[in-house]
Amino acid sequence: MAEQPKLSPTCVIDVQDSTISVLETERGRLMLTNPVGAKILELCDGVRTVDQIAAEIAAGFPGAEVDVVKADVEEFLAIARGKGVVAG
């Protein structure tokens, strides 16, 4: 079965201009990201697969190769998992 990441329910998101702060309240860990990272987190609904998330992100960047975007999404998700921001 394909991985379906989900944003942790213990996260609080704060948007200030182009900087997005994600606080995982249970562990007290903070993750800063940009609007693209925020979009990835928004798409982490526990329903979409990593492939679907990557395809949606790539669609916002004409000429972007989905495989390259997928690698970036996977790297971002690994960091987010490490901070307890995303599960799955």
N, C-alpha and C positions, 0 to 999 in steps of 0.2 A: 504494500500500500504506500502511496506517495505521502510524503511529509506534509502536514497541514499546520504550520505554525500559528500560534495564538498569542496575542498580547496578554500579559499577566493582568489579572483583575486588581492587583495591588499597585498598579502604576498610576501616577498622576502626571499629566502632560501639560506643560506651560509653553506658550508660543510668544516669543518676543522678537519681532521683526523676522529675520531669516534664521534665527537660532531657536531650536526647539529643545527644551529640557524635559527629560523623562526621569522621574523619580520613582524608583521601586521602593515603596514605603516599608515593606516587611524587612528587607535587608539594609535599607538606607543607602542604596546605591544610586548614583546619578549618571545618566548618559546624556550627552549633548549630541545633537545631530542637526542636519540641514533639512530643507523641505523635501528632498528626495528620500532621505531616511524616514522622515515623518510619514510620507506616503507609503513606504514599505510597511511601517508599523500599522498604519491604518488598514492595510490590506491583510494583515495577520489576524484573520477572524476565525481561525480554526476550521474553515471550510475550503478556502483557496489553498492550492498546492504551491510549492516554491516555483514550479514551472509557470503556473498561472500568474503569480505575483510578478515574476520576471518579465513575462510577456506584456503585462499591463504597464509596467515601468518602461519597458523598451518602446511601447507604443507612443509614449510621450516625448521620445527623442528620435525624430526621423533619421533613418540611416543607421541606427544602433543595431548591433547584432545581438539577438536574444541570448546566445550562448555566453557572450561577454557580460551582458547585463546579469545573467543568472549567476555567474561566478561572483560578481560584485554583491548581489543580493545574498548569496550564501555566506560570503565573508561578513557582511553586515549582520546577518542573523546569528552567526557564531559569536560575535561580540555582544549582541543583545542577549543571547542565552547566558553568556558568562556573567552578565550583570543582573540576571533574573528578570529581564524585561519581557522576554518571549519564552514560551514553552512549546515543545513539539518540533 
